[in-house]
């Protein structure tokens, strides 16, 4: 997992989630700071920031719950072979 990716994710989330020192494993949905609109915004951030496509089958809450979960998701997508 990339420290750089985690830092980018944490920096983005800090703009919207008023929790000082959001921990890498804190569940942002459980903290009740994520609306359906913000969830869509988060997907858009991941796609644009990391140059990946979030497919319908990727829209699992587990992939977006925390900085660690987002980092793991981004790392998996970046490591996946690109279809010809």
C-alpha positions in Angstrom: 0.0 0.0 0.0 1.2 3.4 -0.8 1.9 6.1 1.8 1.5 8.7 -0.9 -1.9 7.4 -1.9 -3.0 7.4 1.8 -1.8 11.0 2.2 -3.7 12.0 -0.9 -6.9 10.3 0.3 -6.5 11.7 3.9 -5.9 15.2 2.5 -9.1 15.0 0.4 -11.2 13.6 3.2 -9.9 16.3 5.6 -11.6 18.9 3.5 -15.0 17.5 4.1 -14.8 15.5 7.4 -14.4 17.7 10.5 -12.4 15.2 12.5 -9.0 16.2 13.5 -6.4 13.4 12.8 -8.8 11.0 11.1 -7.2 7.6 11.7 -6.5 5.4 8.7 -8.9 2.7 9.9 -11.8 5.0 11.1 -15.0 4.2 9.4 -16.1 7.5 7.7 -19.6 6.1 7.1 -20.0 5.1 10.8 -18.9 8.7 11.7 -22.0 9.8 9.8 -20.2 12.3 7.7 -20.9 10.7 4.4 -24.1 11.5 2.5 -25.1 9.8 -0.7 -23.9 13.0 -2.5 -20.5 12.9 -0.8 -20.3 9.1 -1.6 -20.6 10.0 -5.3 -18.1 12.8 -4.9 -15.7 10.3 -3.3 -16.0 8.0 -6.2 -15.3 10.9 -8.6 -12.3 11.9 -6.5 -10.9 8.3 -6.7 -11.4 8.1 -10.5 -9.8 11.5 -11.2 -7.1 11.5 -8.6 -5.8 8.0 -9.4 -6.8 7.7 -13.1 -8.9 4.6 -12.5 -12.4 3.6 -13.4 -14.8 2.6 -10.7 -17.1 0.0 -12.2 -20.6 -0.8 -10.9 -19.2 -4.0 -9.3 -16.7 -1.8 -7.4 -19.4 0.2 -5.6 -19.1 -1.8 -2.4 -19.3 0.2 0.8 -16.3 -1.8 2.2 -14.0 -0.3 -0.4 -14.8 3.3 0.7 -15.1 3.0 4.5 -11.7 4.3 5.6 -8.4 5.6 4.4 -7.0 2.1 4.6 -9.9 0.6 2.6 -9.7 3.3 -0.1 -5.9 2.8 -0.3 -6.3 -1.0 -0.7 -9.0 -0.4 -3.3 -6.9 2.1 -5.3 -3.8 -0.2 -5.1 -5.9 -3.2 -6.4 -7.2 -1.2 -9.3 -3.8 0.3 -10.2 -2.3 -3.2 -10.1 -5.0 -4.8 -12.2 -4.0 -5.4 -15.8 -5.5 -3.0 -18.3 -7.9 -4.7 -20.8 -6.7 -4.4 -24.4 
